[in-house]
Amino acid sequence: MESRLQLLGESLDALPVNVSVLDDEGTIVQTNRAWREFGRRNDIQTPADTIGTNYLDVCGQSSTETATETRRGLAELLAGTRDQFQLEYPCHSPVEQRWFLLVAVPVVIEGRRHAVVAHINVTEYRLAARRRERELAHLEAITDLSAAIRAVTHAVIDQSSRAEIDETVCSALVETTGYDCAWVGAVDGPSGAITVRASAGDCPDGIAADGTFERPFGETVVRQAIWTREVQSTGEIREEPAFDWRDDAGEAYTKQAIAAVPIAHHGALYGVCCVYTDRSTAFGPDERAILAQLGAVVGHAIAAGEHQQALMSDELIEVDLRIPAAVEQPQPTADWRVEVTQTVAAADGDYVVYGTTTDDELAALSAVVDPDPDIDLTVIGGPPESVRIALRFTGACIIPLLAAHGWSTDAAVLDGGEWFLTVHLPTSDRVRDLMDTVREMAPDAELLARRQIHAEPVDTSRDASAIGELTDRQQTVLKTAHAAGYFEWPREASGEEIAATLGISAPTFHQHLRLGERKLMNAVLSGEAVGG
């Protein structure tokens, strides 16, 4: 008998889990080495082996749900009313979080029912499960956000006003699983004041339905997003006063995070969209990229709406602008002048300005731009009185900036290094806003004249439908080819020359050109009657 008990003791000591044996009354009659070492490490008040301690009584002295359930389960096991008992429970220490799985099975020793109780440390698996839960929640939020972006992209096309677009965006964002609040605000250029245009969800204090914006949480990142034109985010951690490290329920803190998304198009800022969440994994690189895409989609929709409004209006404001020192001029220099016909965005973010000059003025122009590292001149060709050229500017360009706001440039001349522009804007827009926008890029810009004109309404629905079938790259290639005289006869520029100005290969140019031509022909001719 003693040899059997010795063998049992040695076997239990070899196990890497805490094991004890209880008699039929719940008293501990044997423990293994792991049990005793755990008792010593945790400074239990009874002897480390706890032999002679009644397990059921110890559980009865505690009011926790874990102790109550353990006492009931072991009592039923020893009474023979159940064949096994299992319970996962927290057993945190002041310095680490721990979870154990209690497994108890009955065993008969010398005709009496005993219980073998094992406590298995499952902390690693529990923490891994928590990580998986966070990852799944993050993946679900990203999936929902991607779906919301697609829905917004389709929805804003059908909206006729900026207010409808704002409401659509806010509603779509809070309907995802990722965000508790979303709002869209407008920014006043001169004062920097922010006005809330639309909101949805449970928004924090400082964001009011009446449009007020009074120093809410996240104001700093909102300003940073406006300044940088990039998505900005931050988080705030708040301690939970009711947290008890001995319990398993609740977190030690709650987190509130915000992301501010600039709504912009071609450098023009139309507002800022902010979203709030309590997800601990919020606003990683992938989520920020999707939000940046949202800002671009909404900005494009607003710009397109304003441009359409300007085209359909029969009353316009026409202004003449002068922007001095747009191109640095060495002194002295001969006169030169370029009449601009087209401005196209290149693949690398530069802008290519196409226009005409005279053969006599070409030498003076070359003398000015050749030393400038930010301007490249390409001579395309043509008669001496109207030589086609392309000027590639590094960085921003004023004409696309105006177009992004829905302001069309009716005429543009680069004369001796100075821009002279004639710009049309809707009567609902303020000339002051236009000048504020222009002076952000060119502080010395001057307003030379302002007048109200009558323009005959133009039905652009068919043109817009045709162009809408083109991708951005196809539009760029077709506009560039047209401006460079590619469609003239005889042809004034080759595909290789135009591809070089765009920074793409000749095969890529021809591929986009053919696809774009086919889409335009299909859009324009598909509705024609036979013999029409």
C-alpha positions as CSV (number, residue, x, y, z in Angstrom):
1,M,0.0,0.0,0.0
2,E,2.8,2.4,0.9
3,S,4.6,1.7,-2.4
4,R,1.3,2.4,-4.2
5,L,1.0,5.8,-2.4
6,Q,4.6,6.6,-3.0
7,L,4.2,5.8,-6.7
8,L,1.0,8.0,-6.8
9,G,2.8,10.9,-5.1
10,E,5.8,10.7,-7.5
11,S,3.4,10.6,-10.4
12,L,1.6,13.6,-9.2
13,D,4.8,15.5,-8.6
14,A,5.8,14.9,-12.2
15,L,2.8,16.7,-13.5
16,P,3.3,20.4,-14.5
17,V,-0.1,21.4,-13.2
18,N,-1.3,22.1,-9.6
19,V,-3.0,18.9,-8.3
20,S,-4.6,18.1,-5.0
21,V,-6.6,15.0,-3.7
22,L,-9.7,15.6,-1.6
23,D,-11.3,13.0,0.7
24,D,-15.1,12.4,0.7
25,E,-15.6,15.4,3.1
26,G,-13.5,17.8,0.9
27,T,-10.4,17.8,3.1
28,I,-7.1,18.0,1.2
29,V,-5.2,14.7,1.8
30,Q,-2.4,15.0,-0.8
31,T,-0.9,17.7,-3.1
32,N,1.9,17.6,-5.7
33,R,5.1,19.6,-6.0
34,A,3.6,22.2,-8.4
35,W,0.8,22.8,-5.9
36,R,3.2,23.4,-3.1
37,E,5.5,25.6,-5.1
38,F,2.5,27.7,-6.2
39,G,1.5,28.1,-2.5
40,R,5.0,29.3,-1.6
41,R,5.3,31.8,-4.4
42,N,1.9,33.3,-3.5
43,D,2.4,33.5,0.3
44,I,-0.7,31.6,1.2
45,Q,-1.5,31.8,4.9
46,T,-1.8,28.1,5.5
47,P,1.1,25.6,5.1
48,A,2.2,25.4,1.5
49,D,1.1,21.8,1.0
50,T,-2.4,22.8,2.5
51,I,-2.9,19.2,3.6
52,G,-5.6,19.1,6.2
53,T,-7.3,22.2,4.9
54,N,-10.9,21.7,3.9
55,Y,-11.3,22.8,0.3
56,L,-15.1,23.2,0.5
57,D,-14.8,25.4,3.7
58,V,-12.3,27.7,2.1
59,C,-14.6,28.2,-0.8
60,G,-17.5,28.8,1.5
61,Q,-15.6,31.6,3.2
62,S,-15.4,33.6,-0.1
63,S,-18.4,35.5,-1.6
64,T,-17.1,35.4,-5.1
65,E,-19.1,33.7,-7.8
66,T,-16.1,31.5,-8.7
67,A,-15.8,30.2,-5.1
68,T,-19.5,29.5,-4.8
69,E,-19.7,27.6,-8.1
70,T,-16.5,25.7,-7.2
71,R,-17.9,24.6,-3.8
72,R,-21.2,23.5,-5.3
73,G,-19.5,21.5,-8.1
74,L,-17.0,19.7,-5.9
75,A,-19.7,18.9,-3.3
76,E,-21.8,17.3,-6.1
77,L,-18.8,15.4,-7.4
78,L,-18.0,14.0,-3.9
79,A,-21.7,13.1,-3.4
80,G,-21.8,11.1,-6.6
81,T,-24.4,13.3,-8.4
82,R,-21.9,14.3,-11.1
83,D,-19.0,12.5,-12.9
84,Q,-16.9,15.6,-13.6
85,F,-16.6,19.2,-12.8
86,Q,-14.8,22.0,-14.9
87,L,-14.5,25.7,-14.4
88,E,-12.4,28.4,-15.9
89,Y,-11.7,31.2,-13.5
90,P,-9.4,34.3,-13.0
91,C,-6.7,34.2,-10.4
92,H,-4.9,37.5,-10.9
93,S,-2.0,38.6,-8.8
94,P,-0.9,42.2,-8.2
95,V,1.8,41.8,-10.9
96,E,0.2,39.6,-13.5
97,Q,-3.1,38.4,-15.0
98,R,-3.7,34.7,-14.7
99,W,-6.5,32.3,-15.6
100,F,-6.8,28.7,-14.6
101,L,-9.0,25.8,-15.7
102,L,-10.2,23.7,-12.7
103,V,-10.8,20.0,-13.7
104,A,-12.0,17.6,-11.0
105,V,-12.7,13.9,-11.4
106,P,-13.8,11.3,-8.8
107,V,-11.7,8.4,-7.7
108,V,-12.4,5.6,-5.2
109,I,-9.7,5.0,-2.6
110,E,-10.2,2.2,0.0
111,G,-14.0,2.2,-0.7
112,R,-14.4,5.9,-0.2
113,R,-15.1,8.5,-2.9
114,H,-12.4,11.1,-3.4
115,A,-11.7,13.9,-5.9
116,V,-8.6,14.6,-7.8
117,V,-8.6,18.4,-8.5
118,A,-6.2,19.9,-11.1
119,H,-5.7,23.6,-11.7
120,I,-4.3,24.1,-15.3
121,N,-2.8,27.5,-16.2
122,V,-4.6,28.7,-19.4
123,T,-3.4,32.3,-19.3
124,E,-1.6,32.0,-22.6
125,Y,-4.7,30.7,-24.4
126,R,-6.9,33.2,-22.7
127,L,-4.7,36.1,-23.8
128,A,-4.4,34.7,-27.3
129,A,-8.2,34.5,-27.5
130,R,-8.5,38.2,-26.5
131,R,-6.0,39.1,-29.2
132,R,-8.0,37.2,-31.7
133,E,-11.2,38.9,-30.6
134,R,-9.5,42.3,-31.1
135,E,-8.2,41.3,-34.5
136,L,-11.6,40.1,-35.6
137,A,-13.3,43.2,-34.3
138,H,-10.7,45.3,-36.2
139,L,-11.2,43.2,-39.4
140,E,-14.9,43.6,-39.1
141,A,-14.6,47.4,-38.7
142,I,-12.3,47.6,-41.8
143,T,-14.6,45.4,-43.8
144,D,-17.6,47.6,-42.8
145,L,-15.7,50.8,-43.6
146,S,-14.7,49.5,-47.0
147,A,-18.3,48.7,-47.8
148,A,-19.4,52.1,-46.5
149,I,-16.9,53.8,-48.8
150,R,-18.3,52.0,-51.8
151,A,-21.8,52.9,-50.7
152,V,-20.9,56.6,-50.2
153,T,-19.1,56.6,-53.6
154,H,-22.3,55.6,-55.3
155,A,-24.6,57.6,-53.1
156,V,-22.9,61.0,-53.4
157,I,-23.1,60.9,-57.2
158,D,-26.9,61.2,-56.9
159,Q,-26.8,64.1,-54.3
160,S,-27.5,67.5,-55.6
161,S,-26.2,69.6,-52.7
162,R,-23.3,69.7,-50.3
163,A,-25.7,69.4,-47.4
164,E,-27.1,66.1,-48.8
165,I,-23.5,64.8,-49.3
166,D,-22.6,65.7,-45.7
167,E,-25.7,63.9,-44.3
168,T,-25.0,60.8,-46.5
169,V,-21.4,60.5,-45.3
170,C,-22.2,60.9,-41.6
171,S,-25.1,58.4,-41.7
172,A,-23.0,55.8,-43.7
173,L,-20.1,56.0,-41.2
174,V,-22.2,55.5,-38.0
175,E,-24.1,52.6,-39.6
176,T,-20.8,50.6,-39.6
177,T,-19.7,48.6,-36.5
178,G,-16.6,50.8,-36.2
179,Y,-17.7,54.3,-35.3
180,D,-19.9,55.8,-32.6
181,C,-20.1,59.4,-34.0
182,A,-19.3,61.1,-37.3
183,W,-19.5,64.8,-38.2
184,V,-18.6,67.0,-41.1
185,G,-17.4,70.6,-40.5
186,A,-16.7,73.6,-42.7
187,V,-13.6,75.8,-42.2
188,D,-13.6,79.5,-42.6
189,G,-10.4,80.5,-44.2
190,P,-9.7,84.0,-42.7
191,S,-10.8,83.2,-39.1
192,G,-10.1,79.4,-39.0
193,A,-13.5,78.9,-37.3
194,I,-15.0,75.5,-37.7
195,T,-18.8,75.0,-38.1
196,V,-20.4,71.6,-37.9
197,R,-22.5,71.1,-41.1
198,A,-23.8,67.6,-40.3
199,S,-23.5,64.9,-37.6
200,A,-24.7,61.5,-36.7
201,G,-24.4,59.1,-33.8
202,D,-23.4,59.7,-30.1
203,C,-21.1,62.7,-30.5
204,P,-19.0,64.2,-27.6
205,D,-19.6,67.4,-25.9
206,G,-18.7,70.4,-28.0
207,I,-20.3,69.0,-31.2
208,A,-23.8,70.4,-31.4
209,A,-26.6,70.0,-33.9
210,D,-26.9,73.7,-34.3
211,G,-23.4,73.9,-35.8
212,T,-21.3,75.0,-32.9
213,F,-17.8,73.6,-32.4
214,E,-16.6,74.5,-28.9
215,R,-13.3,72.9,-28.1
216,P,-14.3,69.2,-28.1
217,F,-12.0,66.2,-27.6
218,G,-9.7,66.0,-30.6
219,E,-9.7,69.6,-31.7
220,T,-5.9,69.5,-32.1
221,V,-6.0,66.7,-34.7
222,V,-8.8,68.5,-36.5
223,R,-6.5,71.5,-36.9
224,Q,-3.6,69.3,-38.0
225,A,-5.7,67.6,-40.6
226,I,-6.8,71.0,-42.0
227,W,-3.2,72.2,-42.1
228,T,-1.5,69.1,-43.5
229,R,-4.4,67.9,-45.8
230,E,-3.7,64.4,-44.3
231,V,-5.6,62.1,-42.0
232,Q,-4.7,62.7,-38.4
233,S,-5.7,60.6,-35.3
234,T,-5.2,60.5,-31.6
235,G,-6.6,58.6,-28.6
236,E,-7.5,59.4,-25.0
237,I,-7.3,56.8,-22.2
238,R,-9.4,57.2,-19.1
239,E,-9.0,55.0,-16.0
240,E,-12.0,53.0,-14.8
241,P,-12.6,54.0,-11.1
242,A,-14.5,50.7,-10.4
243,F,-11.8,48.5,-11.7
244,D,-10.5,45.8,-9.3
245,W,-7.5,43.8,-10.4
246,R,-8.9,40.7,-8.5
247,D,-11.9,40.6,-10.8
248,D,-12.1,39.4,-14.3
249,A,-14.9,41.7,-15.4
250,G,-14.2,45.1,-17.1
251,E,-11.1,46.8,-18.2
252,A,-8.7,49.0,-16.3
253,Y,-9.3,51.8,-18.7
254,T,-11.5,52.9,-21.6
255,K,-10.2,54.5,-24.8
256,Q,-11.7,57.1,-27.0
257,A,-10.1,57.7,-30.3
258,I,-10.7,60.2,-33.1
259,A,-9.6,60.5,-36.7
260,A,-9.9,63.8,-38.7
261,V,-10.2,63.3,-42.4
262,P,-9.7,66.3,-44.7
263,I,-12.3,66.6,-47.5
264,A,-10.2,67.9,-50.4
265,H,-9.8,67.7,-54.1
266,H,-6.7,68.9,-56.1
267,G,-5.5,70.9,-53.1
268,A,-8.8,72.6,-52.4
269,L,-10.2,72.0,-48.9
270,Y,-14.0,71.6,-48.7
271,G,-14.2,70.7,-45.0
272,V,-13.2,68.0,-42.5
273,C,-14.9,64.7,-41.5
274,C,-14.3,63.3,-38.0
275,V,-15.1,59.9,-36.6
276,Y,-15.0,58.6,-33.0
277,T,-14.6,55.1,-31.7
278,D,-13.7,53.2,-28.5
279,R,-11.9,50.4,-30.4
280,S,-8.4,49.8,-29.0
281,T,-7.0,48.9,-32.5
282,A,-8.5,51.9,-34.3
283,F,-6.8,54.0,-37.0
284,G,-4.0,51.8,-38.1
285,P,-2.3,52.4,-41.5
286,D,-4.9,50.4,-43.4
287,E,-7.9,52.2,-41.8
288,R,-6.3,55.6,-42.3
289,A,-5.7,54.8,-46.0
290,I,-9.4,53.9,-46.4
291,L,-10.5,57.1,-44.6
292,A,-8.1,59.2,-46.8
293,Q,-9.9,57.6,-49.8
294,L,-13.2,58.7,-48.3
295,G,-12.0,62.3,-48.1
296,A,-10.9,62.2,-51.7
297,V,-14.2,60.7,-52.9
298,V,-16.3,63.3,-51.1
299,G,-14.0,66.1,-52.2
300,H,-14.3,65.0,-55.8
301,A,-18.1,64.8,-55.5
302,I,-18.4,68.3,-54.0
303,A,-16.1,69.7,-56.7
304,A,-18.0,68.0,-59.5
305,G,-21.3,69.4,-58.1
306,E,-20.0,72.9,-57.9
307,H,-18.5,72.7,-61.4
308,Q,-21.8,71.4,-62.8
309,Q,-23.6,74.2,-61.0
310,A,-21.3,76.8,-62.6
311,L,-21.9,75.3,-66.1
312,M,-25.7,75.3,-65.8
313,S,-26.0,78.8,-64.4
314,D,-26.8,81.6,-66.9
315,E,-25.5,84.3,-64.5
316,L,-21.8,84.3,-63.6
317,I,-19.3,86.4,-61.9
318,E,-16.2,87.1,-64.0
319,V,-13.0,88.2,-62.4
320,D,-9.6,89.1,-63.8
321,L,-6.6,88.1,-61.7
322,R,-2.9,89.0,-61.9
323,I,-0.3,86.8,-60.1
324,P,3.1,88.4,-60.3
325,A,6.4,86.6,-60.2
326,A,4.9,83.2,-61.1
327,V,8.1,82.5,-63.0
328,E,11.4,84.0,-61.8
329,Q,12.8,86.3,-64.5
330,P,16.5,87.1,-64.9
331,Q,17.1,90.8,-65.6
332,P,17.1,92.1,-68.2
333,T,15.0,89.8,-70.5
334,A,13.2,90.0,-73.8
335,D,9.4,90.0,-73.9
336,W,7.6,86.6,-74.1
337,R,4.0,85.4,-73.8
338,V,2.3,82.0,-73.6
339,E,-1.4,81.6,-74.2
340,V,-2.5,78.6,-72.3
341,T,-4.8,76.0,-73.9
342,Q,-4.8,73.1,-71.5
343,T,-3.5,72.1,-68.0
344,V,-3.0,68.4,-67.3
345,A,-1.9,66.6,-64.1
346,A,1.1,64.3,-64.7
347,A,1.5,60.9,-63.2
348,D,4.1,62.0,-60.6
349,G,2.0,64.9,-59.2
350,D,3.5,67.6,-61.5
351,Y,1.4,69.7,-63.8
352,V,1.9,70.2,-67.6
353,V,0.7,73.5,-69.1
354,Y,0.1,73.4,-72.8
355,G,0.0,76.6,-74.8
356,T,1.2,78.6,-77.8
357,T,3.8,81.2,-78.3
358,T,5.6,82.7,-81.3
359,D,8.8,81.6,-82.8
360,D,10.3,85.0,-82.1
361,E,9.5,84.8,-78.4
362,L,10.6,81.1,-77.9
363,A,14.2,82.0,-77.4
364,A,13.3,84.5,-74.6
365,L,11.1,81.9,-73.0
366,S,13.8,79.3,-73.1
367,A,16.3,81.7,-71.5
368,V,13.9,82.2,-68.6
369,V,12.9,78.6,-67.9
370,D,16.0,76.6,-68.8
371,P,17.9,77.7,-65.6
372,D,14.8,77.0,-63.4
373,P,14.9,73.4,-62.0
374,D,11.2,73.4,-61.3
375,I,10.1,74.1,-65.0
376,D,10.8,72.0,-68.1
377,L,10.1,73.3,-71.6
378,T,9.2,71.0,-74.5
379,V,8.7,72.5,-78.0
380,I,6.0,70.5,-79.8
381,G,5.9,72.4,-83.1
382,G,3.6,74.3,-85.3
383,P,3.8,77.4,-87.5
384,P,6.1,80.3,-86.5
385,E,3.2,82.5,-85.4
386,S,1.7,79.7,-83.1
387,V,4.3,77.3,-81.8
388,R,2.8,74.6,-79.5
389,I,4.8,74.1,-76.3
390,A,4.5,72.3,-73.0
391,L,5.7,73.7,-69.7
392,R,6.0,71.1,-66.9
393,F,5.8,72.7,-63.4
394,T,6.9,70.8,-60.3
395,G,4.4,71.0,-57.5
396,A,1.0,72.8,-57.4
397,C,-0.5,74.8,-60.2
398,I,-3.1,77.6,-59.8
399,I,-5.5,76.6,-62.6
400,P,-6.3,73.0,-61.3
401,L,-6.7,74.6,-57.8
402,L,-9.4,76.9,-59.2
403,A,-11.1,74.0,-61.1
404,A,-11.2,72.0,-57.9
405,H,-13.4,74.7,-56.3
406,G,-15.7,74.7,-59.3
407,W,-14.2,78.0,-60.7
408,S,-13.5,77.7,-64.4
409,T,-10.6,79.5,-66.0
410,D,-11.9,81.1,-69.2
411,A,-8.6,82.5,-70.3
412,A,-5.0,82.1,-69.0
413,V,-1.9,83.9,-70.2
414,L,1.6,83.6,-68.9
415,D,3.1,87.0,-69.8
416,G,6.7,87.8,-68.9
417,G,6.6,85.5,-65.8
418,E,3.2,86.8,-64.6
419,W,-0.2,84.9,-64.7
420,F,-3.2,86.8,-66.1
421,L,-6.3,84.8,-65.6
422,T,-10.0,85.3,-66.4
423,V,-12.1,83.2,-64.0
424,H,-15.8,82.4,-63.9
425,L,-17.6,81.5,-60.6
426,P,-21.2,81.0,-59.7
427,T,-23.1,84.0,-58.3
428,S,-23.6,82.1,-55.1
429,D,-19.8,82.1,-54.5
430,R,-18.0,84.9,-52.9
431,V,-15.1,86.5,-54.7
432,R,-13.4,86.9,-51.3
433,D,-13.3,83.2,-50.9
434,L,-11.7,82.8,-54.3
435,M,-9.0,85.4,-53.5
436,D,-8.3,83.7,-50.1
437,T,-7.8,80.4,-51.9
438,V,-5.6,81.9,-54.6
439,R,-3.5,83.8,-52.0
440,E,-2.8,80.6,-50.1
441,M,-0.7,79.6,-53.1
442,A,0.3,83.1,-54.3
443,P,0.2,85.7,-51.5
444,D,0.8,88.6,-54.0
445,A,-2.2,87.8,-56.2
446,E,-4.3,90.9,-57.3
447,L,-7.9,91.3,-58.2
448,L,-7.9,93.5,-61.4
449,A,-11.5,93.5,-62.2
450,R,-14.9,92.0,-61.3
451,R,-18.1,92.0,-63.3
452,Q,-21.4,90.0,-63.6
453,I,-22.0,88.5,-67.0
454,H,-24.8,86.6,-68.7
455,A,-23.9,83.2,-70.1
456,E,-26.2,81.1,-72.3
457,P,-26.9,77.8,-70.5
458,V,-25.2,74.9,-72.1
459,D,-26.5,71.3,-71.9
460,T,-23.5,69.4,-70.8
461,S,-25.3,66.2,-69.8
462,R,-24.1,64.2,-72.9
463,D,-20.6,65.5,-72.6
464,A,-20.5,64.7,-68.9
465,S,-21.9,61.2,-69.5
466,A,-19.2,60.5,-72.1
467,I,-16.4,61.9,-70.0
468,G,-17.7,60.0,-66.9
469,E,-17.0,56.7,-68.7
470,L,-13.3,57.5,-68.7
471,T,-10.8,56.7,-66.0
472,D,-8.7,59.6,-64.6
473,R,-5.6,58.3,-66.6
474,Q,-7.6,58.1,-69.8
475,Q,-8.9,61.6,-69.4
476,T,-5.4,62.9,-68.8
477,V,-4.0,61.2,-71.9
478,L,-6.8,62.4,-74.1
479,K,-6.7,66.0,-72.9
480,T,-2.9,66.0,-73.3
481,A,-3.0,64.6,-76.8
482,H,-5.6,67.2,-77.8
483,A,-3.6,70.0,-76.3
484,A,-0.4,68.8,-77.9
485,G,-2.0,68.7,-81.4
486,Y,-1.9,64.9,-81.7
487,F,-5.3,64.9,-83.5
488,E,-4.3,67.6,-85.9
489,W,-3.4,66.8,-89.5
490,P,-0.5,66.7,-90.1
491,R,0.1,65.5,-86.5
492,E,2.0,68.1,-84.5
493,A,3.3,65.7,-81.8
494,S,4.0,62.0,-81.7
495,G,2.8,59.6,-79.0
496,E,6.4,59.1,-77.8
497,E,6.8,62.9,-77.2
498,I,3.4,63.2,-75.4
499,A,4.2,60.2,-73.2
500,A,7.5,61.8,-72.3
501,T,5.8,64.9,-71.1
502,L,3.4,62.8,-68.9
503,G,6.2,60.7,-67.5
504,I,4.8,57.4,-68.9
505,S,5.9,54.9,-71.5
506,A,4.8,55.1,-75.1
507,P,2.9,51.8,-75.0
508,T,1.0,52.9,-71.9
509,F,0.1,56.2,-73.6
510,H,-1.3,54.4,-76.6
511,Q,-3.2,51.9,-74.5
512,H,-5.0,54.6,-72.6
513,L,-5.5,56.6,-75.7
514,R,-7.2,53.7,-77.6
515,L,-9.4,52.8,-74.7
516,G,-10.4,56.4,-74.1
517,E,-11.2,56.9,-77.8
518,R,-13.3,53.8,-77.9
519,K,-15.3,54.9,-74.8
520,L,-15.9,58.3,-76.2
521,M,-17.1,57.0,-79.6
522,N,-19.4,54.5,-77.8
523,A,-20.9,57.2,-75.6
524,V,-21.3,59.8,-78.4
525,L,-22.5,57.5,-81.3
526,S,-24.4,54.7,-79.6
527,G,-27.6,56.7,-79.4
528,E,-27.5,58.0,-83.0
529,A,-30.3,56.8,-85.3
530,V,-29.4,54.8,-88.4
531,G,-28.8,57.4,-91.2
532,G,-29.0,60.3,-88.6
